[in-house]
Structure formats: structure tokens, C-alpha cells
Amino acid sequence: MKRYELTKEQWERIKPLLPPEETGKRGRPRKDNRTMLNGMLWIVRSGAQWRELPAAYGPWQSVYARFSKRRDDGTLKAVFHALSGDADMENLSVDSTCVKVHESANGGGKNGGEKTADKAVGRTRGGWNTKLHAVVDGLGNPVEFLLSAGNDHDSVHAVELLEKVRIRGSAVLADRAYGARAMREYISAHGASYVIPPQSNVSDPWPVDWHLYKERHLVECFFQKIKWFRRIATRYDKSDASFLAFVYLASIAILLL
């Protein structure tokens, strides 16, 4: 259990970024932030159900309520962006990975497993999947995320993802799936360069810095890291908001390493 928890040094880094424990309101004192956060980390690392949370973190309902609050008020997202604020923006690698959707996240409601406004789920050859799109910096650290249905093409959401990042002066690295004209024009229009190999059927292929392109492996390495968190390797959450909050939580743990 201890190996899932924050060390003293990690806690000191993140403590100032969390809301104060003392709110000045009357009533029962709240459980301290460190215990609550460690409980959340136990869930995202183990992939277990909330009801399986060890008693050392308090009632699972309390930890879940704190997670929901930090998801909805944007705290987890804000902490992630604070930790990633000093990113190495010289090179940015873009890619996506498919996440298998568990049956517990894919049922309920009249639409069943169909994609809705708050559920990025799509059927692929391997079943129901969610795509996690990511941008990582020149050190392989995460910068931004986006969710889409598993059967959406990578290039469909590429510009939407890059709009979340200040790319001026950066080299954007991506594989052939991102070589659409709209993507390349967006990158050039915003003062960045692209290192994207053209498809084999392109009539007028553009030059590629193949030496720099090798750095794209950093985004693949990041996906390997984040999928050690079992709650990310498989999607158990029905809503995009909850799943993305766990992505931020796992990324916070990675950035604190």
C-alpha cells in the first residue's frame, strides 16, 4: 500500500497547490489532503473498485466525494498544469493510445455503449475503446490531453488538441496519421514547424528531419508509463470527466517522480 503513496518530498511539492484543509466552517474536521490524495492514488494505481479502498484512508465514500469535488472544481487539472508549467517546449510529440472500455463503463442509459456528449466511446475491431490523445514535451512529460471515441481517426482531433498548447517556436513531431493538410497548416500558421512523414501516396511529399523524428518515441514511452496505472489501462468510468480526472491524477504522480 505504501508504494502507491506520496513520499514526504513529493507531498511538499504538491501541498501548496491544493485547497486549504481549514475552511473556517463549522462541523466535523475534514480528512487531511494527504490522506485523501493517497487514497485516490491507490485507486488509480490498483484499478480496484472504490468499495475496495483500504480502511487506512477512511471511508471510501469520503475519498470518492473528495475525488468528485476535486474533479468538478478543476483542482486536479490545475495541479497537473502547475506541475507541467516548466515543460521543455522545444519539441512536442503528439499521438494517441486506445484504452479498453470495461463493461461497467459502457452500459446504462438508452444509448448503451454509443458515444454521447459526455462519453467518448467507440466500437473498434477489438471492441469498445476510448482514445487518449496526448502531447508530451522534449523530456517526455505530459503537457495536454484530449479524449475521443476509439474509432475516431487521430487527425480528426489533432488541431483541437494542439489548440490547448502554445506551440510557437516548437517542433511538432507526429506519425503519418497526422499528416493532413489542416494539421500542417495550423502548425505553420502558429509559428511552429512540423516533423511528420508524408503518406506514401502523397503527390508532393515534404522533407522530414528523420534524426529529430526519432524523438517521437517519448510519447510512446509516456503511454507505457501511464498504463502502469490500471485505472488508465482500462476505462472503468462512465463519464469522460471522471476518466480524464484519473488521467490528470496519474500524470501528477508521474511528474512528481
MARNU-855767 format. One record per residue: x, y, z of N, C-alpha, C in turn; residue number from 0. Coordinates in steps of 0.1 Angstrom, whole numbers, plus 2048, in hexadecimal, padded with zeros to 3 digits. Atoms other than C-alpha are relative to their C-alpha. Layout:
N
+-----+-----+-----+------+------+------+-----+-----+-----+-----+
: npx : npy : npz : capx : capy : capz : cpx : cpy : cpz :   k :
+-----+-----+-----+------+------+------+-----+-----+-----+-----+
:   X :   Y :   Z :    X :    Y :    Z :   X :   Y :   Z : NUM :
...
+-----+-----+-----+------+------+------+-----+-----+-----+-----+
This chain:
257
+-----+-----+-----+------+------+------+-----+-----+-----+-----+
: npx : npy : npz : capx : capy : capz : cpx : cpy : cpz :   k :
+-----+-----+-----+------+------+------+-----+-----+-----+-----+
: 808 : 7F4 : 800 :  800 :  800 :  800 : 809 : 80D : 800 :   0 :
: 7F8 : 7F4 : 7FF :  81C :  818 :  809 : 807 : 804 : 7F2 :   1 :
: 7FA : 7FD : 80D :  82B :  815 :  7E6 : 7F8 : 808 : 7F7 :   2 :
: 809 : 7F8 : 808 :  80D :  826 :  7D8 : 7FF : 80F : 805 :   3 :
: 802 : 7F3 : 7FA :  810 :  844 :  7EF : 80B : 80A : 7FD :   4 :
: 7F6 : 7F6 : 802 :  822 :  865 :  7EC : 80B : 800 : 80B :   5 :
: 7F5 : 7FE : 7F6 :  844 :  869 :  7FD : 7FF : 80D : 806 :   6 :
: 800 : 7F3 : 7F9 :  84B :  886 :  814 : 804 : 80B : 7F7 :   7 :
: 7FB : 7F6 : 809 :  85E :  898 :  7F9 : 7F5 : 803 : 7F5 :   8 :
: 80A : 7FE : 80A :  842 :  893 :  7DF : 7F4 : 808 : 806 :   9 :
: 80B : 7F9 : 7FA :  828 :  89E :  7F8 : 803 : 80F : 802 :  10 :
: 7FC : 7F2 : 7FE :  83B :  8BE :  800 : 7FF : 808 : 7F3 :  11 :
: 801 : 7F9 : 80C :  83B :  8C7 :  7DB : 7F1 : 803 : 7FC :  12 :
: 80D : 7FF : 804 :  816 :  8C2 :  7D6 : 7F7 : 807 : 80A :  13 :
: 809 : 7FB : 7F5 :  808 :  8CE :  7F8 : 7FC : 80E : 7FD :  14 :
: 804 : 7F2 : 802 :  808 :  8F4 :  7EF : 7F6 : 801 : 7F4 :  15 :
: 809 : 7FF : 80C :  7F4 :  8EC :  7CF : 7F2 : 7FB : 803 :  16 :
: 80D : 805 : 7FD :  7D6 :  8DD :  7E1 : 7F9 : 80A : 809 :  17 :
: 807 : 7F6 : 7F8 :  7BA :  8F0 :  7F2 : 803 : 7FD : 80F :  18 :
: 7FD : 802 : 7F2 :  7BF :  8F6 :  817 : 7F6 : 7F7 : 807 :  19 :
: 808 : 80A : 7F9 :  7B3 :  8DC :  82F : 7F6 : 807 : 809 :  20 :
: 809 : 7F9 : 7F7 :  7A4 :  8F5 :  847 : 7F8 : 80B : 7F8 :  21 :
: 809 : 7F7 : 808 :  786 :  907 :  837 : 7FA : 80B : 809 :  22 :
: 806 : 7F6 : 7F7 :  77B :  91A :  856 : 7F1 : 7FD : 803 :  23 :
: 80E : 803 : 7FE :  759 :  909 :  855 : 7FE : 7F7 : 80C :  24 :
: 803 : 809 : 7F4 :  749 :  8F7 :  873 : 7FE : 7F2 : 7FB :  25 :
: 803 : 80E : 803 :  745 :  8D2 :  874 : 80C : 7F7 : 802 :  26 :
: 7F5 : 809 : 7FE :  75A :  8B3 :  875 : 80C : 803 : 7F7 :  27 :
: 7F4 : 7FD : 808 :  77E :  8B9 :  86A : 801 : 7F6 : 7F4 :  28 :
: 7FE : 808 : 80C :  786 :  8AC :  847 : 80C : 7F8 : 801 :  29 :
: 7F4 : 808 : 800 :  79E :  890 :  841 : 80B : 808 : 7F9 :  30 :
: 7F5 : 7F8 : 806 :  7C0 :  89E :  838 : 802 : 7FD : 7F2 :  31 :
: 7FE : 801 : 80E :  7C9 :  8A4 :  814 : 809 : 7F4 : 7FC :  32 :
: 7F6 : 80A : 804 :  7E7 :  88C :  814 : 7F9 : 7F2 : 800 :  33 :
: 807 : 80D : 7FF :  7D2 :  86E :  820 : 7F6 : 7FE : 7F4 :  34 :
: 809 : 801 : 80A :  7B7 :  876 :  807 : 806 : 7FD : 7F2 :  35 :
: 7F9 : 802 : 80D :  7CF :  879 :  7EA : 807 : 7F3 : 7FF :  36 :
: 7FA : 80E : 801 :  7E1 :  859 :  7F3 : 7F6 : 7F6 : 7FE :  37 :
: 80B : 80A : 803 :  7C0 :  847 :  7F3 : 7FC : 801 : 7F1 :  38 :
: 803 : 7FF : 80E :  7B9 :  854 :  7D0 : 80B : 7FA : 7F8 :  39 :
: 7F5 : 807 : 807 :  7DB :  849 :  7C5 : 800 : 7F1 : 801 :  40 :
: 801 : 80E : 7FE :  7D5 :  827 :  7D3 : 7F6 : 7FA : 7F6 :  41 :
: 80B : 805 : 80A :  7B5 :  824 :  7BD : 806 : 801 : 7F2 :  42 :
: 7FB : 7FE : 80E :  7C6 :  831 :  79D : 80B : 7F6 : 7FD :  43 :
: 7F6 : 80A : 802 :  7E4 :  81A :  7A2 : 7FB : 7F2 : 800 :  44 :
: 804 : 80D : 7FF :  7D2 :  7FB :  7AC : 7F5 : 7FC : 7F6 :  45 :
: 80B : 803 : 809 :  7B4 :  7FE :  795 : 7F4 : 7FA : 807 :  46 :
: 80A : 806 : 7F9 :  79E :  7F1 :  7B1 : 7F3 : 809 : 801 :  47 :
: 80C : 7F8 : 7FE :  77A :  7FB :  7B8 : 801 : 809 : 80D :  48 :
: 800 : 7F7 : 7F5 :  774 :  817 :  7D0 : 7FE : 7F9 : 80E :  49 :
: 804 : 807 : 7F3 :  765 :  7FF :  7EA : 80B : 7F8 : 805 :  50 :
: 7F5 : 808 : 7FC :  786 :  7EC :  7EB : 80B : 809 : 807 :  51 :
: 7F6 : 7F7 : 7FB :  799 :  80B :  7F8 : 804 : 7FC : 80F :  52 :
: 7FC : 804 : 7F3 :  7AD :  801 :  817 : 7FB : 80A : 80B :  53 :
: 806 : 7F8 : 7F5 :  79F :  80E :  838 : 80A : 80A : 805 :  54 :
: 7F6 : 7F6 : 7FC :  7C0 :  821 :  83F : 7FD : 80D : 7FB :  55 :
: 802 : 7F3 : 806 :  7B4 :  83C :  828 : 7F2 : 806 : 804 :  56 :
: 80D : 7FB : 7FC :  792 :  840 :  839 : 7F5 : 7F9 : 7F8 :  57 :
: 80B : 806 : 808 :  76F :  837 :  82C : 802 : 803 : 7F1 :  58 :
: 7FE : 7FE : 80F :  770 :  832 :  806 : 7F7 : 80B : 7FB :  59 :
: 809 : 7F6 : 805 :  752 :  849 :  803 : 806 : 80E : 802 :  60 :
: 7FA : 7F3 : 7FE :  766 :  866 :  812 : 80B : 803 : 7F6 :  61 :
: 7F6 : 7FE : 809 :  783 :  861 :  7FB : 7FA : 802 : 7F2 :  62 :
: 807 : 7FE : 80D :  76C :  85D :  7DD : 7FA : 80E : 7FF :  63 :
: 806 : 7F3 : 800 :  75A :  87D :  7E7 : 80A : 80B : 7FE :  64 :
: 7F5 : 7F6 : 802 :  77B :  890 :  7E9 : 805 : 7FF : 7F2 :  65 :
: 7FB : 801 : 80E :  786 :  882 :  7C7 : 7F6 : 807 : 7F7 :  66 :
: 80B : 7FA : 808 :  764 :  88D :  7B8 : 801 : 80F : 801 :  67 :
: 7FF : 7F1 : 7FE :  769 :  8B0 :  7C7 : 80C : 805 : 7F8 :  68 :
: 7F4 : 7FB : 807 :  78C :  8B4 :  7BA : 7FF : 7FE : 7F1 :  69 :
: 803 : 801 : 80E :  781 :  8A7 :  798 : 7F7 : 80B : 7FB :  70 :
: 80A : 7F6 : 805 :  764 :  8BF :  795 : 805 : 80E : 802 :  71 :
: 7FC : 7F2 : 7FE :  775 :  8DE :  7A3 : 80D : 803 : 7F8 :  72 :
: 7F4 : 7FE : 808 :  793 :  8D9 :  78C : 80E : 7FF : 807 :  73 :
: 7F4 : 800 : 7F9 :  7AD :  8D4 :  7A7 : 80A : 7F6 : 7FA :  74 :
: 7F6 : 80A : 806 :  7BD :  8B4 :  798 : 806 : 805 : 7F3 :  75 :
: 7FB : 7FA : 80C :  7C0 :  8C5 :  777 : 809 : 80B : 802 :  76 :
: 7F8 : 7F5 : 7FD :  7CE :  8E4 :  786 : 80E : 7FC : 806 :  77 :
: 7F4 : 805 : 7FA :  7E8 :  8D1 :  79A : 809 : 7FA : 7F5 :  78 :
: 7F8 : 806 : 80B :  7F3 :  8BE :  77B : 806 : 80B : 7F8 :  79 :
: 7FB : 7F5 : 808 :  7F7 :  8DE :  767 : 80B : 808 : 808 :  80 :
: 7F5 : 7F9 : 7F8 :  80B :  8EE :  784 : 80D : 7F8 : 800 :  81 :
: 7F4 : 808 : 800 :  823 :  8D1 :  785 : 806 : 7FF : 7F2 :  82 :
: 7FB : 801 : 80D :  826 :  8D0 :  75F : 804 : 80E : 7FA :  83 :
: 7FE : 7F2 : 805 :  82B :  8F6 :  75C : 80E : 803 : 7FB :  84 :
: 7F3 : 7FD : 805 :  850 :  8F4 :  757 : 805 : 7F6 : 7F6 :  85 :
: 7FD : 80A : 80A :  84E :  8DC :  73A : 80B : 804 : 7F6 :  86 :
: 7F6 : 7FE : 80B :  86A :  8D9 :  720 : 7F9 : 801 : 7F3 :  87 :
: 808 : 7FF : 80C :  857 :  8E7 :  702 : 807 : 800 : 7F3 :  88 :
: 7F8 : 800 : 80C :  873 :  8E4 :  6E9 : 7FA : 7F6 : 7F6 :  89 :
: 806 : 80B : 808 :  864 :  8C3 :  6DC : 7F3 : 7FB : 806 :  90 :
: 80D : 805 : 7FB :  840 :  8B8 :  6E0 : 7FC : 7F4 : 7F8 :  91 :
: 804 : 80C : 807 :  835 :  895 :  6D8 : 7F1 : 7FD : 802 :  92 :
: 80E : 802 : 7FF :  811 :  88D :  6D0 : 7FC : 7F2 : 7FC :  93 :
: 804 : 80D : 804 :  800 :  86B :  6CF : 7F3 : 7FC : 808 :  94 :
: 80B : 805 : 7F8 :  7E3 :  857 :  6DD : 801 : 7F1 : 803 :  95 :
: 800 : 80E : 7FD :  7DD :  835 :  6ED : 7F2 : 7FC : 803 :  96 :
: 80D : 806 : 7FE :  7BF :  81F :  6EF : 7FF : 7FB : 80E :  97 :
: 802 : 805 : 7F2 :  7B1 :  817 :  712 : 7F3 : 7F7 : 7FF :  98 :
: 80B : 809 : 800 :  79A :  7F9 :  715 : 7F6 : 804 : 80A :  99 :
: 80B : 7FC : 7F8 :  778 :  801 :  723 : 7FA : 7F4 : 807 : 100 :
: 806 : 80B : 7F8 :  76C :  7EA :  73F : 7F1 : 801 : 7FF : 101 :
: 80E : 800 : 801 :  748 :  7DF :  73E : 7F9 : 809 : 80A : 102 :
: 806 : 7F8 : 7F6 :  741 :  7F2 :  75E : 7FF : 80F : 7FC : 103 :
: 800 : 7F2 : 805 :  749 :  813 :  74B : 7F8 : 801 : 7F3 : 104 :
: 806 : 800 : 80D :  736 :  80A :  72C : 7F1 : 7FD : 800 : 105 :
: 80F : 803 : 7FF :  712 :  803 :  738 : 7F8 : 80B : 806 : 106 :
: 809 : 7F6 : 7FA :  6F5 :  815 :  745 : 7FB : 80B : 7F6 : 107 :
: 806 : 7F6 : 808 :  6DE :  82F :  735 : 7FB : 7FA : 7F3 : 108 :
: 807 : 805 : 80C :  6CA :  82C :  715 : 80A : 7FF : 7F4 : 109 :
: 7F7 : 800 : 80B :  6E9 :  831 :  6FF : 80A : 7F4 : 801 : 110 :
: 7F7 : 80B : 7FE :  6FC :  813 :  70E : 80F : 805 : 7FE : 111 :
: 7F2 : 7FD : 802 :  720 :  814 :  701 : 803 : 80B : 7F6 : 112 :
: 7FD : 7F6 : 80A :  71B :  82F :  6E7 : 806 : 80C : 806 : 113 :
: 7FA : 7F3 : 7FC :  72F :  84F :  6E9 : 7F5 : 80A : 802 : 114 :
: 808 : 7F5 : 7FD :  71D :  86B :  6FA : 808 : 80C : 803 : 115 :
: 7F9 : 7F4 : 7FD :  726 :  88E :  704 : 80B : 7FF : 80B : 116 :
: 7F7 : 801 : 7F5 :  737 :  882 :  724 : 806 : 7F2 : 801 : 117 :
: 7FA : 80D : 800 :  743 :  860 :  719 : 807 : 7FD : 7F3 : 118 :
: 7F8 : 803 : 80D :  75F :  85C :  6FF : 803 : 7F2 : 7FF : 119 :
: 7FE : 80E : 801 :  75B :  838 :  6F7 : 7FB : 7FC : 7F2 : 120 :
: 803 : 804 : 80D :  75B :  827 :  6D5 : 804 : 7F2 : 7FD : 121 :
: 7FD : 80E : 802 :  75B :  804 :  6C7 : 80B : 7FF : 7F5 : 122 :
: 7F5 : 804 : 809 :  77B :  7F7 :  6B6 : 800 : 7F1 : 7FE : 123 :
: 7FF : 80F : 803 :  786 :  7D5 :  6AA : 802 : 7F9 : 80D : 124 :
: 7FD : 807 : 7F3 :  791 :  7CD :  6CE : 7F5 : 802 : 80A : 125 :
: 80B : 7FE : 7F7 :  770 :  7D8 :  6DD : 7FF : 80F : 803 : 126 :
: 803 : 7F2 : 7FD :  766 :  7F9 :  6EF : 80D : 806 : 806 : 127 :
: 7F4 : 7F9 : 7FC :  783 :  811 :  6F4 : 7FE : 80F : 801 : 128 :
: 7FF : 7F1 : 7FF :  78B :  835 :  6FE : 80F : 803 : 7FC : 129 :
: 7F2 : 7FC : 804 :  7A9 :  847 :  6EE : 804 : 80B : 809 : 130 :
: 7FA : 7F6 : 7F8 :  7BF :  85B :  705 : 80B : 807 : 7F7 : 131 :
: 7F6 : 7F8 : 808 :  7D1 :  876 :  6F0 : 809 : 808 : 80A : 132 :
: 7F7 : 7F9 : 7F7 :  7F0 :  886 :  700 : 80A : 808 : 7F8 : 133 :
: 7F4 : 7F8 : 805 :  80B :  8A0 :  6FA : 80A : 7FF : 80C : 134 :
: 7F5 : 801 : 7F6 :  82C :  89A :  70C : 80B : 80A : 7FC : 135 :
: 7F5 : 7F6 : 803 :  84A :  8B2 :  70E : 80C : 7F9 : 7FC : 136 :
: 7F3 : 805 : 804 :  86E :  8AD :  705 : 806 : 7F6 : 80A : 137 :
: 7FB : 80A : 7F6 :  874 :  899 :  725 : 7F7 : 7F4 : 802 : 138 :
: 80A : 80B : 7FF :  856 :  882 :  720 : 7F6 : 802 : 80B : 139 :
: 80A : 7FD : 7F5 :  841 :  893 :  73B : 7F3 : 805 : 7F9 : 140 :
: 80D : 7FC : 806 :  81C :  898 :  734 : 7FD : 80F : 801 : 141 :
: 803 : 7F1 : 800 :  810 :  8BB :  72A : 7F0 : 802 : 7FF : 142 :
: 80F : 7FE : 802 :  7EB :  8B6 :  71F : 7FA : 7F3 : 7FB : 143 :
: 808 : 80C : 803 :  7D0 :  89C :  719 : 7F3 : 804 : 7F9 : 144 :
: 80E : 7FF : 806 :  7B0 :  896 :  705 : 7FB : 7F2 : 7FF : 145 :
: 806 : 80D : 802 :  798 :  879 :  704 : 7F7 : 800 : 7F4 : 146 :
: 809 : 802 : 80B :  785 :  86C :  6E6 : 7FC : 7F1 : 7FF : 147 :
: 804 : 80E : 802 :  773 :  84D :  6DB : 80B : 7F8 : 7F9 : 148 :
: 7F5 : 809 : 805 :  789 :  82F :  6D3 : 801 : 7FF : 7F1 : 149 :
: 800 : 802 : 80F :  77E :  82E :  6AE : 802 : 80D : 7F9 : 150 :
: 7FD : 7F3 : 807 :  787 :  853 :  6A7 : 80E : 800 : 7FB : 151 :
: 7F2 : 7FF : 805 :  7A5 :  859 :  691 : 808 : 80A : 808 : 152 :
: 7F8 : 7F7 : 7F9 :  7C2 :  86A :  6A2 : 800 : 80E : 7FB : 153 :
: 7FF : 7F3 : 806 :  7C3 :  887 :  68A : 7F4 : 809 : 803 : 154 :
: 80C : 7F9 : 7FE :  79F :  890 :  691 : 801 : 80A : 80C : 155 :
: 7FF : 7F8 : 7F4 :  7A8 :  89E :  6B4 : 80D : 806 : 802 : 156 :
: 7F2 : 7FB : 7FF :  7CC :  8A8 :  6AD : 800 : 80F : 803 : 157 :
: 800 : 7F1 : 7FE :  7C5 :  8CE :  6AA : 7FA : 804 : 80D : 158 :
: 807 : 7FD : 7F3 :  7AD :  8CE :  6C7 : 80A : 7FE : 80C : 159 :
: 7F7 : 802 : 7F6 :  7C8 :  8BF :  6DC : 80B : 80A : 801 : 160 :
: 7F6 : 7F6 : 800 :  7E3 :  8D7 :  6D1 : 7FB : 80E : 804 : 161 :
: 806 : 7F4 : 7FB :  7CC :  8F4 :  6D8 : 801 : 803 : 80F : 162 :
: 7FE : 7FF : 7F1 :  7D1 :  8ED :  6FD : 80E : 803 : 804 : 163 :
: 7F1 : 7FE : 7FD :  7F7 :  8F2 :  6FA : 805 : 80C : 7F8 : 164 :
: 7F9 : 7F5 : 807 :  80C :  910 :  6F1 : 80C : 7FA : 7F9 : 165 :
: 7F6 : 808 : 808 :  821 :  901 :  6D5 : 80A : 809 : 7F9 : 166 :
: 7F7 : 7F8 : 808 :  832 :  920 :  6C7 : 80F : 7FD : 804 : 167 :
: 7F2 : 803 : 7FE :  857 :  919 :  6C3 : 804 : 7F1 : 802 : 168 :
: 7FD : 80F : 7FE :  853 :  8F3 :  6C8 : 800 : 7F9 : 7F3 : 169 :
: 801 : 80A : 80B :  858 :  8D6 :  6B1 : 7F6 : 7F5 : 804 : 170 :
: 80B : 80A : 7FC :  839 :  8C0 :  6B1 : 803 : 7F3 : 7F8 : 171 :
: 7FD : 80D : 805 :  841 :  89B :  6AC : 7F4 : 7F7 : 801 : 172 :
: 80B : 809 : 800 :  827 :  883 :  6A1 : 801 : 7F6 : 7F5 : 173 :
: 7FF : 80A : 80A :  822 :  864 :  68C : 7F8 : 803 : 7F3 : 174 :
: 807 : 7FD : 80D :  813 :  861 :  669 : 7F1 : 803 : 801 : 175 :
: 80E : 7FE : 7FE :  7F0 :  861 :  676 : 7FC : 80F : 802 : 176 :
: 802 : 7F2 : 7FE :  7F4 :  886 :  67E : 804 : 809 : 7F5 : 177 :
: 7FB : 7F8 : 80B :  7FF :  891 :  65C : 7F6 : 807 : 7F8 : 178 :
: 80B : 7F8 : 807 :  7DE :  8A1 :  652 : 804 : 80E : 7FE : 179 :
: 7FC : 7F2 : 803 :  7E1 :  8C3 :  642 : 7FB : 809 : 80B : 180 :
: 805 : 7F7 : 7F5 :  7CB :  8D3 :  65D : 80A : 800 : 80C : 181 :
: 7F6 : 801 : 7F5 :  7E4 :  8C7 :  677 : 80D : 808 : 7FD : 182 :
: 7F3 : 7FA : 803 :  803 :  8D3 :  665 : 7FE : 80F : 7FE : 183 :
: 803 : 7F1 : 802 :  7F3 :  8F5 :  65C : 7FE : 806 : 80E : 184 :
: 802 : 7FB : 7F3 :  7E9 :  8FA :  680 : 80D : 802 : 807 : 185 :
: 7F3 : 7FF : 7F9 :  80C :  8F3 :  68D : 808 : 80B : 7FA : 186 :
: 7F9 : 7F6 : 807 :  81C :  90A :  673 : 7FB : 80E : 804 : 187 :
: 806 : 7F3 : 7FE :  803 :  926 :  679 : 802 : 805 : 80F : 188 :
: 7FE : 7FC : 7F2 :  80B :  926 :  69F : 80F : 800 : 803 : 189 :
: 7F1 : 7FE : 7FE :  831 :  92A :  69A : 807 : 7F4 : 805 : 190 :
: 7F9 : 80C : 7FD :  83B :  906 :  69F : 804 : 7F8 : 7F4 : 191 :
: 7FD : 808 : 80B :  84A :  8EC :  689 : 7FB : 7F2 : 802 : 192 :
: 805 : 80E : 7FE :  83F :  8C8 :  683 : 80A : 7F6 : 7FA : 193 :
: 7F8 : 80B : 804 :  852 :  8A8 :  681 : 7F7 : 7F4 : 7FF : 194 :
: 80A : 80A : 802 :  838 :  891 :  672 : 802 : 7F9 : 7F2 : 195 :
: 7FD : 806 : 80D :  840 :  877 :  657 : 7F3 : 800 : 7F7 : 196 :
: 80B : 800 : 809 :  829 :  879 :  638 : 7FB : 7F2 : 7FE : 197 :
: 805 : 80D : 804 :  812 :  85C :  62E : 807 : 7FC : 7F3 : 198 :
: 7FA : 805 : 80C :  820 :  846 :  612 : 7FA : 805 : 7F3 : 199 :
: 808 : 7FC : 80C :  805 :  852 :  5FA : 7FF : 80F : 7FE : 200 :
: 800 : 7F2 : 801 :  80C :  877 :  5FF : 807 : 804 : 7F3 : 201 :
: 7FA : 7FC : 80D :  812 :  887 :  5DD : 80C : 80A : 801 : 202 :
: 7F5 : 7F6 : 7FE :  829 :  8A3 :  5EA : 805 : 7FE : 80E : 203 :
: 7FB : 802 : 7F2 :  83B :  895 :  609 : 809 : 80B : 805 : 204 :
: 7F8 : 7F6 : 7FA :  84C :  8AD :  620 : 80C : 7FA : 807 : 205 :
: 7F4 : 805 : 7FA :  86F :  8A9 :  630 : 7FD : 7FD : 80F : 206 :
: 801 : 803 : 7F2 :  872 :  899 :  652 : 80E : 7FE : 807 : 207 :
: 7F3 : 801 : 7F8 :  88E :  89C :  66C : 7FF : 7F2 : 808 : 208 :
: 802 : 80E : 7FB :  890 :  876 :  673 : 808 : 7FF : 80D : 209 :
: 7F9 : 800 : 7F3 :  8AA :  87C :  68F : 7F8 : 805 : 80B : 210 :
: 808 : 7FA : 7F6 :  893 :  892 :  6A2 : 7F3 : 7F8 : 802 : 211 :
: 80C : 809 : 7FF :  875 :  87B :  69A : 802 : 7F5 : 80A : 212 :
: 7FE : 80B : 7F6 :  885 :  860 :  6B0 : 7FC : 804 : 80E : 213 :
: 804 : 7FB : 7F3 :  87D :  876 :  6CE : 7F1 : 7FD : 803 : 214 :
: 80E : 802 : 7FE :  858 :  86D :  6C9 : 7FD : 7F4 : 809 : 215 :
: 802 : 80C : 7F7 :  85E :  84D :  6DD : 7FC : 804 : 80E : 216 :
: 803 : 7FB : 7F3 :  859 :  863 :  6FC : 7F2 : 7FF : 803 : 217 :
: 80E : 800 : 7FD :  834 :  864 :  6F8 : 7FB : 7F1 : 802 : 218 :
: 803 : 80E : 7FE :  833 :  83E :  6F5 : 805 : 7FB : 80E : 219 :
: 7FB : 803 : 7F2 :  848 :  83B :  715 : 7F6 : 805 : 80A : 220 :
: 80A : 7FA : 7F6 :  82F :  852 :  727 : 7F4 : 7F7 : 801 : 221 :
: 80C : 809 : 7FF :  812 :  83B :  71D : 803 : 7F3 : 807 : 222 :
: 7FC : 80C : 7F9 :  825 :  81E :  72A : 800 : 802 : 80F : 223 :
: 800 : 7FC : 7F2 :  82A :  830 :  74B : 7F2 : 801 : 806 : 224 :
: 80D : 7FD : 7FB :  806 :  83B :  74F : 7F8 : 7F4 : 801 : 225 :
: 809 : 80C : 7FF :  7F8 :  819 :  748 : 805 : 7F6 : 80B : 226 :
: 7FD : 807 : 7F4 :  80A :  80B :  766 : 7F6 : 803 : 80B : 227 :
: 80B : 7FC : 7F7 :  7ED :  81D :  778 : 7F4 : 7F8 : 7FA : 228 :
: 809 : 809 : 805 :  7D3 :  802 :  774 : 7F2 : 807 : 7FD : 229 :
: 80C : 7F9 : 803 :  7B6 :  81B :  775 : 800 : 807 : 7F3 : 230 :
: 7FE : 7FA : 80D :  7C4 :  82A :  755 : 801 : 7F5 : 7F6 : 231 :
: 7FE : 80B : 80A :  7CE :  809 :  744 : 7F2 : 7FB : 7FB : 232 :
: 80E : 804 : 804 :  7A9 :  800 :  745 : 7F7 : 80B : 805 : 233 :
: 809 : 7F6 : 7FB :  78D :  819 :  747 : 7F4 : 7FA : 807 : 234 :
: 80B : 805 : 7F8 :  774 :  812 :  763 : 7F6 : 80B : 802 : 235 :
: 808 : 7F5 : 7FD :  764 :  834 :  764 : 7F6 : 803 : 7F5 : 236 :
: 80A : 7FD : 80A :  744 :  83C :  752 : 802 : 80E : 7FA : 237 :
: 7FF : 7F3 : 805 :  74A :  861 :  74F : 80E : 804 : 7FC : 238 :
: 7F3 : 7FB : 804 :  766 :  872 :  73C : 807 : 808 : 80B : 239 :
: 7FA : 7F7 : 7F6 :  76B :  88A :  759 : 807 : 7F8 : 80A : 240 :
: 7FA : 809 : 7F6 :  773 :  86E :  772 : 80D : 7FA : 7FA : 241 :
: 7F5 : 806 : 806 :  78A :  85C :  75A : 80C : 80A : 7FE : 242 :
: 7F5 : 7F6 : 803 :  79D :  87B :  750 : 806 : 805 : 80E : 243 :
: 7FB : 7FC : 7F3 :  7A0 :  885 :  775 : 80A : 7F6 : 805 : 244 :
: 7F7 : 80A : 7FD :  7B1 :  864 :  77B : 80D : 801 : 7F8 : 245 :
: 7F4 : 7FE : 809 :  7C8 :  86B :  75D : 809 : 80B : 806 : 246 :
: 7F8 : 7F5 : 7FA :  7D2 :  88C :  76E : 807 : 7FB : 80D : 247 :
: 7FB : 805 : 7F4 :  7D7 :  87A :  78F : 80C : 7F8 : 7FE : 248 :
: 7F4 : 808 : 803 :  7EE :  860 :  780 : 80B : 808 : 7FA : 249 :
: 7F5 : 7F7 : 806 :  801 :  87B :  76D : 807 : 808 : 80B : 250 :
: 7FA : 7F9 : 7F5 :  806 :  88E :  78D : 80A : 7F7 : 807 : 251 :
: 7F6 : 80A : 7F9 :  816 :  86F :  79D : 80C : 7FE : 7F7 : 252 :
: 7F5 : 802 : 809 :  82C :  86B :  77E : 809 : 80D : 801 : 253 :
: 7F8 : 7F4 : 800 :  837 :  890 :  77F : 807 : 802 : 80E : 254 :
: 7F9 : 7FE : 7F3 :  840 :  88D :  7A4 : 80B : 7F6 : 802 : 255 :
: 7F5 : 80A : 7FF :  858 :  870 :  79E : 80E : 807 : 7FF : 256 :
+-----+-----+-----+------+------+------+-----+-----+-----+-----+
